[in-house]
Amino acid sequence: MTDLAETFFNENEFGEIVTLTRGGENYEIKGLYDSPEVPSESVGDVGAIAHVHRLFVRVSDLPESKPRKNDVFTLGSTPFHSSVKLSAIDFVSEKDGVVVYRLKETK
């Protein structure tokens, strides 16, 4: 069986340019952004669970190939979301070389 990862996650076709600010330096990298869709409140009789902001990036695109808590990402406005500045709460390094950041809005 052939590896289909390139078919489904081709960073040259998907994602957007985001600016990572770390230690006073800015780095432009490509990522896939996932924003919360449902506020933390009831929808009818069912309680909704809000998702946190998430950003998927390649670990090799990060400075020193290391993710860090408190990394700050600035995303420009797109047809899918308005411009936003986000700070890393936490992250998970996946085995496939992708880092998934959990983020919160910051100033």
N, C-alpha and C positions, 0 to 999 in steps of 0.2 A: 504494500500500500504506500502511496506517495504522501509526503507531508503536505497537508493542505493549509498550513498556517499562513503562508504567503497569499493564498487566495482570500482568506477571510480577514487578515490583519496586515494590510499593505500600507505602511505609513506614508507612502508616496501618494496614495489615493484617498486615504481617510485622515481625519484629524485636523488640527489647526495649529498655527504657530502660537505658542504661549511664551511669556517672558518669566523666567525664574530669576528671583533676586536672592542672592546668598552672599553674606559677608561684604555687602556694598557693591558687588559685581552683578551685572545683568547677563543672562544667557538666554538666547532664543532657542527653544526646542519644540518639537512637535508632540502633540498629545491628543488624546480623546477625552473630552469632558462630558460628564454625566451630572446633570443638575437635579435637585429635588423636584419632584412633580406634584406631590400632595402635601399640604400642610399637616402638622400634627394635631388633627382635630377629627371629630366624628364626621362621617359621610353617611347621612341617614342614620341607621341603627348600628352601623359598623364603624369601629374605631380605625382610623387610617394610620399607617406608620409612615413617617417621613423618612426619606432617604437622605443621607448627607451628600454634600458635593463630593464628587470623585473625579480624579484625573488619572488616566492611564498613560504612562510614558515608558520609553525604553531606558533601562538602567544605563546602557552605554551612552546615552545622550546627556546624562547628568554629570556635573563636575566631579572628577575623581571616581565616576561610576558608583556614587554612593548617595542614596536618598537620606534626607534628614528631616526630623521634626522641625517645625517652624520655618521650613522653606516657604517662600512667598511667591505665588504665581499670579500674574496679571493676564487676563484674557480680554481680547478686544470683542466688540460687538459683532455678532453674526446673525443670520436669519433665525437661528435657534435660541439665542440667549443674548442678553445685554452685556455690556462690559462689566467686569467684576474683578475684584482683588481678593485672593483667597490665601489663607495660611494653613500649612499642613498640621493637622492634629496628630495623625499617625499614618503609617504606610504598611503595606504588605509587599514583600518581594516575591513574585511568582517564580516558578521554576523555569518559565519560558523566556526570562530576561525582561519581563515587564514589571514595573512597579505600579501599584495602585495606591494613590494618596487619598486619604480621607481629609476633607478640607472644611474650613469655616470661613465666613466672610470676615474681612478685616479692613482697616482704613489705611 
